[in-house]
Amino acid sequence: MLTRELLGTAQVPDGEELKLYAHGRDFMIVMGNNELMSTRMRGSEEALAVMTLDRLQGRTAPHLLIGGYGMGFTLRAALAKLGPQARVTVAELVPEIIAWARGPMAEVAEGCLDDPRVRLDMGDVAQAILLAPEPLDAILLDVDNGPDGLVRADNNRLYSKAGLHNARKSLTPGGVLAVWSAFPDRKFKRRLEEVGFEVEEVEVRARYDAQGKGKGPRHVIWFARV
């Protein structure tokens, strides 16, 4: 029987400890008793990118901000759909996450961080939004298990009215803020609407079989358009 092998640990600044495990050919990142992400379930993280870009059709050179890197599922799905003129900024707070992507998970990463369209911003995504040098076409957030600061209390400001106002101001007209969550949250959806977003809530499955049929847990993505 296969057992989990601990490959590394990482301390989230002002937050919790993350652990990277291998289980056979699969990897998982765990915080306490919470499995934050796994190579076994990537469907909803890929949908975060694919469905956002579906809502940006007609933009030949969009600029996306993705926070955070995680296991790179969202980034790789975005790069597969984007043209050569597109740009993607990845904001990642935890250096070890990137070290794991370039080390034990290099086969999973498939070199996506070295794509010439990608710029890596090692820092807080809230700051990346606030200090964006030019308007963004989309902001894709998957830094917690939902719209609360599970991994790091400071992340709560991303989901506050002030944080959502900052995101809205950083987007181009018609731009999209997409937020991934493991669960629904009516209060958060209402908060998005209260700051002026046009909100669409979509249920997605955590994984898909070879025929494209959704399986596994149901997750939620909010698409908030300016």
C-alpha positions in Angstrom: 0.0 0.0 0.0 1.3 3.4 -0.9 1.9 5.9 1.9 2.2 9.6 1.8 5.8 11.0 1.6 6.5 14.4 3.0 8.6 16.3 0.5 8.7 19.8 2.1 7.2 22.4 4.3 6.6 26.1 3.9 5.5 28.8 6.3 3.0 31.2 4.9 4.0 34.8 6.0 1.8 35.7 9.0 -0.1 32.5 8.3 -0.2 28.7 8.5 2.3 26.0 7.6 1.9 24.2 4.3 3.1 20.7 3.6 3.9 19.1 0.2 3.2 15.3 0.1 3.7 12.8 -2.7 1.4 9.8 -2.9 2.6 7.6 -5.7 2.5 9.8 -8.8 0.2 12.3 -7.1 1.0 15.4 -5.1 -1.0 17.3 -2.5 -0.5 20.5 -0.5 -2.0 20.3 2.9 -2.6 22.8 5.7 -3.4 21.2 9.0 -6.3 18.8 8.2 -7.2 20.7 5.0 -6.0 19.4 1.6 -5.8 22.7 -0.2 -4.9 21.2 -3.6 -4.1 17.9 -5.3 -3.0 16.7 -8.7 -5.9 14.3 -8.5 -8.5 17.2 -8.7 -7.7 20.0 -11.0 -10.9 20.5 -13.0 -12.3 23.5 -11.2 -8.9 25.3 -11.1 -8.6 24.8 -14.9 -12.2 26.0 -15.3 -11.2 29.2 -13.5 -9.0 30.1 -16.4 -11.0 28.6 -19.3 -14.3 30.2 -18.2 -12.7 33.6 -17.5 -11.2 33.7 -21.0 -14.5 32.7 -22.5 -15.8 35.9 -21.0 -13.0 37.9 -22.5 -13.5 36.8 -26.1 -12.5 39.4 -28.7 -9.4 40.6 -26.7 -6.4 39.6 -28.6 -3.8 40.6 -26.1 -5.3 40.4 -22.6 -3.3 40.9 -19.4 -4.3 38.5 -16.6 -3.3 38.6 -13.0 -3.4 35.1 -11.3 -3.1 34.8 -7.5 -1.6 32.5 -6.4 0.3 29.9 -8.4 -0.8 26.8 -6.3 0.1 23.8 -8.5 -0.1 25.9 -11.7 -3.4 24.3 -13.1 -5.0 27.7 -13.7 -1.8 29.2 -15.3 -1.3 26.2 -17.6 -5.0 26.2 -18.7 -4.8 30.0 -19.4 -1.6 29.7 -21.4 -3.1 26.9 -23.5 -5.9 29.3 -24.7 -4.0 32.6 -24.9 -2.3 33.9 -28.0 1.3 35.0 -28.2 0.6 38.7 -27.4 -1.2 37.9 -24.1 0.5 38.5 -20.7 0.0 36.8 -17.4 1.3 38.0 -14.1 1.4 35.4 -11.4 1.4 36.7 -7.8 2.7 34.1 -5.3 3.5 34.9 -1.7 5.3 31.7 -0.7 8.7 31.1 -2.3 8.6 27.4 -1.6 5.5 27.0 -3.8 7.7 28.1 -6.7 10.6 26.0 -5.6 8.4 22.9 -5.5 7.1 23.8 -9.0 10.7 23.9 -10.3 11.8 20.9 -8.2 9.8 17.8 -7.3 6.7 19.0 -9.3 8.7 20.1 -12.4 6.9 17.4 -14.5 3.5 18.7 -13.4 4.5 22.4 -14.0 5.5 21.6 -17.6 7.8 24.7 -17.8 4.8 27.1 -17.5 6.7 29.6 -15.3 9.3 30.0 -18.1 6.8 30.8 -20.7 7.8 34.3 -22.2 4.2 35.5 -21.6 4.5 35.0 -17.9 5.9 37.4 -15.3 6.3 36.1 -11.7 5.5 38.6 -8.9 6.8 37.2 -5.6 4.5 39.0 -3.2 1.0 39.6 -1.9 -1.7 39.5 -4.6 -3.6 42.3 -2.8 -0.6 44.5 -3.3 -0.2 43.4 -6.9 -3.8 44.5 -7.5 -3.4 47.8 -5.8 -0.1 48.6 -7.5 -0.9 47.3 -11.0 0.9 49.7 -13.4 -1.9 49.4 -16.0 -5.5 48.2 -16.1 -6.0 44.4 -16.1 -8.4 42.5 -18.2 -8.9 39.8 -15.6 -8.0 39.0 -12.0 -8.2 35.3 -11.1 -8.1 34.5 -7.4 -7.5 31.1 -5.8 -5.5 31.8 -2.7 -7.8 30.3 -0.1 -10.5 27.6 0.0 -13.1 30.4 -0.3 -13.7 34.1 0.2 -12.1 34.2 3.7 -8.5 34.2 4.9 -8.1 30.5 5.6 -4.4 30.3 4.7 -3.6 33.8 6.0 -5.7 36.3 8.0 -4.5 39.2 5.9 -6.2 37.6 2.8 -9.5 38.7 4.3 -8.8 42.2 2.8 -9.1 40.7 -0.7 -12.7 39.8 0.0 -13.7 42.9 1.9 -15.6 45.8 0.3 -12.4 47.8 0.2 -10.5 44.9 -1.5 -13.2 44.4 -4.0 -13.3 48.1 -4.8 -9.5 48.0 -5.4 -10.0 45.0 -7.8 -12.8 46.8 -9.6 -10.7 49.9 -10.1 -7.8 47.8 -11.5 -9.9 46.2 -14.3 -10.5 47.5 -17.8 -14.2 48.2 -18.8 -15.8 44.8 -19.2 -12.9 43.1 -17.3 -13.5 40.2 -15.0 -12.7 39.4 -11.4 -13.0 35.6 -11.0 -12.9 34.0 -7.5 -12.7 30.3 -6.9 -14.3 28.7 -3.8 -14.8 25.2 -2.4 -18.3 26.3 -1.2 -21.1 28.8 -2.0 -21.3 32.1 0.0 -24.3 34.3 -0.5 -22.9 37.1 1.6 -19.8 37.3 -0.6 -21.9 37.3 -3.8 -24.0 40.1 -2.4 -20.8 42.0 -1.4 -19.6 41.8 -5.0 -22.9 43.2 -6.2 -22.8 46.0 -3.6 -19.5 47.3 -5.0 -20.9 47.5 -8.5 -20.0 44.2 -10.2 -22.3 42.3 -12.4 -22.1 38.8 -10.8 -22.4 35.3 -12.3 -22.1 32.3 -9.9 -21.2 29.1 -11.6 -20.9 25.6 -10.1 -18.0 23.5 -11.4 -16.8 20.0 -10.6 -13.4 19.2 -9.1 -12.4 16.8 -11.8 -13.5 15.3 -15.1 -13.3 11.9 -16.6 -12.0 11.0 -20.1 -15.3 11.9 -21.6 -15.4 15.3 -20.0 -18.1 14.3 -17.5 -17.9 16.2 -14.2 -17.0 14.2 -11.1 -16.0 14.8 -7.5 -16.9 17.7 -5.2 -18.8 20.7 -6.4 -16.9 24.0 -6.3 -18.0 27.6 -7.1 -16.6 30.3 -9.2 -17.9 33.9 -9.1 -17.4 35.9 -12.3 -17.7 39.6 -11.5 -17.7 41.9 -14.5 -17.1 45.6 -14.4 
